[in-house]
Amino acid sequence: MADTRGKQSSQRRGFLFGRNITKSLSPLLHGTVFAELDLDWSYERVDTDDIDLVLRCLQDENLYGAAVTMPHKVAIMKHLDVLTEICRDVGACNTIFVTMEEGRRILCGTNTDVLGVKEAFYRNVSEPHKTFEDRPVMVIGSGGAARSAVYAAQKWMRATQIYLVNRDDLETQSLLAECEAAANGSILQHINNLNQADDLPTPGAIISCIPDFAPQTHGEKLVRDIMQVFLRRSDKGAILDMCYNPTPNTAISRIAKQEGWQVIAGTEMLIWQGLEQDTYWTGRPIEELPVQQVKTAIANRLALNLQTVVNE
């Protein structure tokens, strides 16, 4: 990792690779960090599904790194020189950073989404040992975010079981198979009916990795019903809804709050995974990054976005 302290700021380039990234708050987050650190660094959206274009961008001699989102999180891995243990275990890369070895530039891949999930809980729940540790964790969804949630729950949150709830049974079975292959599946349990939920202990943490849409299909309605079985019980916990745009005040968050659960905004996961990326790119620890300025910038932008939606 490059340490920028005490050095003259110079123009360097970073990228965000993915599709449908126009509304991403990632450029705002990293732009705020670079401005506060007085770094003349750019961070450019590259909205593409063309992996060859991604690889060409990575050859830029002024590259400091890149963020990677769908559909490239898995495809990019085989093109990198080094993968961190977390990246290999999760099976997805969301962060690329550059190191030097004997004068040769090395492209490294890691996954900071998992740290985002961990930090969202441990920085917002005052008594983790009473709230979610040594209890089950429920993960809603089956995509890349759900994979990161499963990893974080098992590695750091001391989950006794991990409940998987999703609208599509085939997608859930695929996630189970991948986790078992990576030795992360021993405590996973697929919940696909209300009777099953009735018989299981209440999770101490719920991590929702699905969009903020009203349930329409039978599978979507079943997911909501299973979640409410647990939310309505007397033993409460904390819930993280990763959806935050245009507002972190999602339907799931409102329901959970009404039932007495502690709600963690999805922006918390966004912020902590993004700041972790900046530790790789700048070489500075979290403690030296402008955390409060980033939180303020994100909150202000979301307030503006919500006002725009209301006025439309």
LINRA-V456779 format. One record per pair of residues at least 6 apart in sequence whose ideal C-beta (glycine too) atoms are under 6 Angstrom apart, sorted by sequence separation. I is the first residue (numbers start at 0). J is the second residue. D is the distance in Angstrom with one decimal. If there is no record, write none. Layout:
# LINRA-V456779
I|J|D, I|J|D
This chain:
# LINRA-V456779
86|92|5.2, 124|130|5.0, 152|158|4.3, 165|171|4.5, 178|184|3.7, 190|196|5.5, 214|220|4.5, 256|262|5.0, 33|40|4.6, 97|104|6.0, 98|105|4.7, 138|145|5.3, 242|249|5.2, 255|262|5.4, 67|75|5.6, 163|171|5.3, 98|107|5.9, 152|161|5.3, 175|184|5.9, 178|187|5.8, 214|223|4.8, 240|249|5.0, 15|25|5.4, 138|148|4.6, 252|262|4.8, 96|107|5.3, 138|149|5.7, 240|251|5.0, 274|285|5.7, 277|288|5.8, 149|161|5.8, 175|187|5.8, 240|252|4.9, 29|42|4.7, 95|108|5.6, 274|288|5.5, 94|109|4.9, 26|42|5.2, 76|92|5.2, 92|108|3.9, 136|152|4.0, 75|92|5.5, 93|110|5.4, 94|111|5.1, 238|255|4.5, 247|264|3.8, 73|91|5.7, 171|189|5.3, 247|265|5.0, 72|91|4.2, 91|110|5.9, 93|112|5.3, 247|266|5.4, 72|92|5.8, 72|93|5.9, 89|110|4.8, 48|70|5.5, 86|108|5.0, 136|158|4.1, 238|260|5.1, 243|265|3.5, 86|109|4.9, 242|265|5.3, 243|266|4.8, 270|293|5.9, 20|44|5.4, 50|74|5.4, 54|78|5.9, 81|105|5.9, 86|110|4.8, 133|157|5.3, 135|159|5.6, 141|165|4.5, 163|187|5.9, 235|259|5.2, 237|261|4.2, 238|262|5.8, 239|263|4.4, 241|265|4.5, 67|92|5.7, 80|105|4.7, 85|110|5.1, 132|157|4.3, 135|160|4.2, 136|161|5.3, 137|162|4.2, 138|163|5.7, 139|164|5.0, 140|165|5.9, 161|186|5.5, 230|255|5.8, 235|260|5.2, 240|265|5.3, 20|46|5.4, 67|93|5.3, 80|106|5.0, 81|107|4.5, 82|108|4.9, 83|109|4.1, 160|186|5.1, 161|187|4.9, 162|188|5.6, 163|189|5.0, 164|190|5.2, 79|106|4.9, 135|162|5.9, 202|229|6.0, 231|258|6.0, 241|268|5.6, 85|113|6.0, 160|188|5.7, 162|190|5.1, 201|229|5.2, 230|258|4.3, 8|37|5.7, 10|39|5.1, 11|40|4.8, 12|41|5.2, 13|42|4.7, 14|43|5.4, 15|44|5.0, 16|45|5.2, 79|108|4.3, 141|170|4.1, 149|178|6.0, 196|225|4.8, 8|38|5.1, 18|48|5.4, 65|95|4.4, 141|171|5.3, 153|183|5.8, 8|39|4.6, 14|45|5.2, 64|95|5.3, 116|147|5.9, 201|232|4.9, 211|242|4.5, 266|297|5.5, 64|96|4.3, 76|108|6.0, 116|148|5.4, 196|228|4.4, 204|236|5.6, 210|242|5.9, 141|174|4.6, 201|234|4.8, 203|236|4.1, 204|237|5.5, 205|238|4.2, 206|239|5.0, 207|240|4.4, 208|241|5.3, 113|147|4.7, 117|151|4.8, 62|97|6.0, 112|147|3.9, 116|151|3.9, 190|225|5.8, 16|53|5.0, 113|150|4.9, 113|151|4.8, 117|155|4.7, 211|249|4.2, 25|66|5.7, 14|56|5.3, 207|251|5.3, 12|59|5.4, 12|61|4.9, 16|65|6.0, 11|61|4.8, 12|62|5.8, 13|63|5.3, 13|64|5.3, 14|65|4.2, 15|66|4.8, 16|67|5.1, 17|68|3.4, 11|63|4.6, 13|65|5.8, 17|69|5.8, 91|143|5.4, 166|218|3.3, 166|219|4.9, 16|71|5.3, 166|222|5.5, 89|146|5.8, 148|206|4.2, 164|222|5.5, 245|304|4.5, 246|305|4.9, 148|208|6.0, 245|305|5.4, 89|150|5.1, 164|225|5.3, 145|208|4.4, 245|308|5.2, 144|208|3.9, 135|200|5.7, 137|202|4.1, 136|202|5.5, 135|202|4.3, 136|204|4.6, 137|205|4.7, 138|206|5.1, 139|207|4.5, 140|208|3.3, 134|203|3.3, 140|209|4.7, 139|209|5.7, 72|143|5.6, 131|203|3.3, 130|203|5.7, 131|204|3.9, 88|181|5.7, 144|241|5.5, 131|236|5.5, 130|236|5.8, 131|237|5.8, 130|237|5.5, 124|237|5.1, 119|239|5.3, 123|263|5.0, 119|263|5.3, 119|267|4.1, 119|268|4.5, 116|268|5.9, 115|268|4.2, 118|271|3.6, 115|271|4.7, 115|272|2.9, 112|272|5.3, 111|272|4.4, 114|275|4.7, 111|275|4.0, 111|276|5.2, 94|276|5.0, 96|279|4.0, 96|280|5.9, 64|280|4.6, 63|280|5.0, 22|244|5.9, 28|273|4.4, 32|277|5.0, 35|289|3.9, 32|288|5.9, 35|292|5.5, 31|292|5.6, 31|293|5.1, 28|293|5.7, 31|296|4.6, 27|296|5.7, 24|297|5.9, 27|300|5.7, 3|281|5.0, 0|279|5.3, 2|282|3.3, 1|282|5.0, 0|282|4.4
